[in-house]
Amino acid sequence: MSGRFAGKVALVTGGGTGIGAAVARRLSREGARVVVMGRRQAPLEDVAGPIGAAACVGDCADPVQAGAAVAMAVDRFGGLDVVVANAGGHGFATLAETTDDDWAAACRANLDTAVILLRAAMPELVRRKGAIAVTASIASLAAPAGAFGYTVAKHAQIGLVRSVARDFGRQGVRCNAVCPGWVTTEMADAEMDELRTRMNLASREEAYALVTRDVPLGRPAHPDEVAAAIAFLCSSEASMITGAILTIDGGSTIVDVPTLAFG
C-alpha cells in the first residue's frame, strides 16, 4: 500500500462501522494518523485499536463535540489535513408521514453532521490546505421511494460540497462528494433483512440480488471500494479535483428506466 497520506492527519465521522470504518482503515494503511468519531464507543474502539487511531465519542452535529474532535486531531497528531464527513441516516418516510421531529432528525443526521463539523475544521484545513470528502448518496441525485427527509438532505449535501469548494478553493481547500449506491454495510444488511421478510426471499444475498438486478455491474459495492474512491479524492493525486460528485453505484444511475422492459 502506498504512503499517500504519510504525515497527514484525518478525521472520519461515522467511523465505527460500514464505509467510515473502511475509510479509517484505508487511510491508516496509507500512512495517515486517524481520528474516528461516532456516537458509540465500542465500535469506535474496535476500529481505532488495531490501526492506532484515536477514538472520539460524540455527535458531530453538536458544535462543542465537533470542535472537540478537531481539537483531538490537532492536540494528538499536530494538525488536520483530511475530513471525511461520513455520518448519516434517518428520514425514511414520505412527506405526508414525516413529522417535525422526523424532519429535524433527517436534517441533523445527514446535513448538520457535515455542516457543523466542516465549520469547526475549516481553520485547520485552510492552514494545512486540506481535503474534504462528503459521503452523499445516489439519493443525492435521484429520489428513492418513501425517503423524503433522507433524499432532501442528501440533495442538500451536494450544494454544501459545491459551496465549500467554491468559497475555499483559493485557500487551498478541496471538497468533493461520493455518491454510493447499495453498499454491504450493517445498515444495508438490515434493510436487506427487512426486504427478505417482506418478499419471502431465501437469504440476504437474494435480497441484494433483487435490489441490484437492473444495476449494470449486477452487485452492491463493498465498503472497501467506496473507501478507495474517497482515499483517491483526498490524496494529492486528485489535486485538481474539487466540487466533484463521484458516483460509486455500479452504473445504476446511468440506466434508462423507461427502456428496462426491452432489456
DAMO-V497039 format. One record per pair of residues at least 6 apart in sequence whose C-alpha atoms are under 7 Angstrom apart, sorted by the first residue. I is the first residue (numbers start at 0). J is the second residue. D is the distance in whole Angstrom. If there is no record, write none. Layout:
i->(I/I)
j->(J/J)
d->(D/D)
This chain:
i->(0/0/1/2/2/3/3/3/4/4/4/4/5/5/5/6/6/7/7/7/8/8/8/8/8/8/8/8/9/9/9/9/9/9/9/9/10/10/10/10/10/10/11/11/11/11/11/11/11/11/11/12/12/12/12/12/12/12/12/13/13/13/13/13/14/14/14/14/14/14/15/15/15/15/16/17/17/17/18/18/18/19/20/21/21/21/22/23/23/24/25/26/27/27/32/32/33/33/34/34/34/34/34/35/35/35/35/35/35/36/36/36/36/37/37/37/37/37/38/38/38/39/40/43/44/47/47/55/57/58/58/59/59/59/59/60/60/60/60/60/61/62/65/65/65/66/69/69/72/72/73/78/79/79/80/80/80/80/81/81/81/81/82/82/82/83/83/83/84/84/84/84/85/85/86/86/86/87/87/88/88/88/88/89/89/89/89/90/90/90/90/90/90/90/91/91/91/91/91/92/92/92/93/93/93/94/102/105/105/105/106/109/109/110/110/124/125/125/125/128/128/128/129/129/129/130/130/130/130/131/131/131/131/132/132/132/132/132/133/133/133/134/134/134/135/135/135/135/135/136/136/136/136/136/137/137/137/138/138/139/139/139/139/140/142/160/160/160/160/161/163/164/164/164/164/173/174/174/175/175/175/175/176/176/176/177/177/177/177/178/178/178/178/179/179/179/180/180/181/181/181/182/182/182/182/183/183/183/183/184/191/191/191/192/194/195/195/195/200/207/208/211/211/211/214/214/214/215/215/215/216/216/225/231)
j->(28/29/29/29/30/29/30/234/26/29/30/31/29/30/31/30/31/31/32/80/31/32/33/76/78/79/80/81/31/32/33/34/79/80/81/82/33/34/35/81/82/83/19/23/34/35/36/82/83/84/85/19/35/36/37/83/84/85/86/19/36/37/85/86/20/23/35/36/37/43/37/42/43/46/42/184/185/222/222/225/226/85/46/222/223/226/226/33/35/50/226/230/33/50/52/76/52/53/52/53/54/55/72/43/47/52/53/54/55/54/55/56/57/43/55/56/57/58/56/57/58/56/56/54/54/53/54/68/64/64/65/65/112/115/116/107/111/112/115/116/115/115/115/116/119/119/119/120/78/79/79/123/123/124/124/127/129/130/129/130/131/233/130/131/132/131/132/133/113/132/133/134/133/134/108/109/112/108/109/105/108/109/149/104/105/108/149/101/102/105/146/147/148/149/145/146/147/148/149/145/146/147/145/146/147/147/148/148/149/152/152/152/153/152/156/172/170/171/172/170/171/172/171/172/173/172/173/174/233/173/174/175/233/174/175/176/229/233/175/176/177/176/177/178/153/156/176/177/178/153/177/178/179/180/178/179/180/150/153/150/153/154/157/154/150/174/175/176/242/242/174/173/174/241/242/241/241/242/241/242/243/244/243/244/245/244/245/246/247/244/245/246/247/246/247/248/247/248/219/220/248/219/220/221/222/219/220/221/222/222/203/206/207/203/206/202/203/206/206/219/218/217/218/219/249/250/251/249/250/251/249/250/247/237)
d->(7/6/6/4/5/6/7/6/7/5/5/5/7/4/5/7/6/5/6/6/5/5/6/7/6/5/5/6/6/6/5/6/6/6/4/6/6/5/6/6/5/6/6/6/6/5/6/6/5/6/7/6/6/5/6/6/6/5/5/5/6/5/5/4/5/7/5/6/6/6/6/5/4/6/7/5/6/6/5/7/7/6/6/6/6/6/5/7/7/7/7/7/6/6/6/7/5/6/6/5/6/7/6/7/7/7/6/5/6/6/5/6/7/7/7/5/6/6/5/5/6/6/6/6/6/6/6/6/6/6/7/5/5/7/6/6/5/4/6/7/7/6/7/5/6/5/7/6/6/6/6/7/6/6/6/6/4/6/6/5/6/7/7/5/6/6/5/6/5/6/5/6/6/5/7/7/7/5/4/7/6/6/7/6/5/7/6/6/7/5/6/6/4/4/6/4/6/7/6/5/5/6/5/6/5/6/6/5/6/7/6/6/7/6/6/7/6/7/6/7/5/5/7/5/7/6/5/6/5/6/5/6/7/6/5/5/6/7/6/5/6/6/5/6/6/6/6/6/5/7/7/4/5/6/5/6/6/5/6/6/5/4/7/7/6/6/6/7/6/5/6/6/5/6/5/5/5/6/5/5/5/6/6/5/6/6/5/6/7/7/6/5/6/6/4/5/6/4/5/6/7/5/5/6/6/6/6/5/7/7/6/5/6/6/6/7/6/6/7/7/7/5/5/7/6/6/5/6/5/6/5/7/7/6)
